[in-house]
Amino acid sequence: MLDAPPDTKRAPPKDPYQGIRCPKCFWRPVASSRWMCRQPCFHVWNTFDTRGKCPACQYQWQDTQCLACSRMSPHEDWYEKPRGEDA
């Protein structure tokens, strides 16, 4: 039996954080980026995995602090609009 040829048409895995960036300094989070929830929760997670909602206490964050420039921005402003879509 012959081995099947490698699947050369398969697209590389999509970066789940593509299209997410700080609206002030343009830093981009990666999978290992972590934020901490407020007291008394203190849960640590990647806020972009849940669109700003703490998975431990369900608090919905309206603003997100950039880990690079430390400035706060509305969480939704971190998501780049698809090309051709007006703001």
C-alpha positions as CSV (number, residue, x, y, z in Angstrom):
1,M,0.0,0.0,0.0
2,L,1.4,3.4,-0.9
3,D,1.4,6.3,1.4
4,A,-1.0,9.2,0.5
5,P,0.8,12.3,-0.8
6,P,1.0,15.1,1.7
7,D,-1.9,17.6,1.6
8,T,-0.1,20.6,0.1
9,K,-3.4,22.5,-0.4
10,R,-4.2,22.8,3.3
11,A,-4.0,26.4,4.5
12,P,-1.9,27.1,7.5
13,P,-3.8,27.5,10.7
14,K,-5.4,31.0,11.1
15,D,-4.0,33.2,13.9
16,P,-6.9,33.6,16.2
17,Y,-5.6,37.1,17.2
18,Q,-5.2,38.3,13.7
19,G,-7.2,41.6,13.3
20,I,-6.8,42.5,17.0
21,R,-4.5,45.4,18.0
22,C,-4.2,48.2,20.5
23,P,-5.9,51.2,18.9
24,K,-3.3,53.5,20.4
25,C,0.1,51.9,19.8
26,F,-1.0,49.0,17.4
27,W,0.6,46.3,19.6
28,R,-0.9,42.9,18.9
29,P,-1.7,40.3,21.6
30,V,-0.6,36.7,21.2
31,A,-2.0,33.5,22.7
32,S,0.3,33.8,25.8
33,S,-0.9,37.4,26.6
34,R,-2.7,37.6,29.9
35,W,-4.9,40.1,31.7
36,M,-6.2,39.9,35.3
37,C,-9.8,40.5,36.4
38,R,-10.8,42.8,39.2
39,Q,-11.2,42.1,42.9
40,P,-12.3,39.8,44.3
41,C,-12.0,37.5,41.2
42,F,-8.3,38.0,40.1
43,H,-8.8,35.4,37.4
44,V,-6.0,35.5,34.7
45,W,-6.8,34.8,31.1
46,N,-6.5,36.2,27.5
47,T,-9.3,38.7,27.3
48,F,-9.5,38.2,23.5
49,D,-10.5,34.6,23.9
50,T,-13.8,35.7,25.5
51,R,-14.3,39.2,23.9
52,G,-13.6,40.9,27.2
53,K,-15.8,38.7,29.5
54,C,-14.1,37.1,32.5
55,P,-14.8,33.3,32.3
56,A,-14.6,33.0,36.1
57,C,-17.0,35.8,37.3
58,Q,-18.7,36.7,34.0
59,Y,-17.8,40.4,34.4
60,Q,-17.9,42.1,31.0
61,W,-15.0,44.5,30.5
62,Q,-15.8,47.6,28.5
63,D,-12.2,48.7,28.4
64,T,-8.9,46.8,27.9
65,Q,-5.5,48.0,29.0
66,C,-2.7,47.5,26.5
67,L,0.1,45.3,27.8
68,A,2.7,47.4,25.8
69,C,1.7,51.0,26.2
70,S,-0.5,50.6,29.4
71,R,-3.3,52.8,28.0
72,M,-6.9,51.9,28.2
73,S,-9.2,51.7,25.2
74,P,-12.7,50.4,24.6
75,H,-12.5,46.7,24.2
76,E,-14.4,46.7,20.9
77,D,-11.9,49.3,19.4
78,W,-9.2,46.6,19.5
79,Y,-11.0,44.6,16.7
80,E,-10.0,45.8,13.2
81,K,-12.9,46.3,10.9
82,P,-12.8,44.2,7.7
83,R,-11.7,46.0,4.6
84,G,-14.5,47.9,3.0
85,E,-16.6,48.1,6.2
86,D,-17.2,51.6,7.5
87,A,-16.8,52.5,11.1
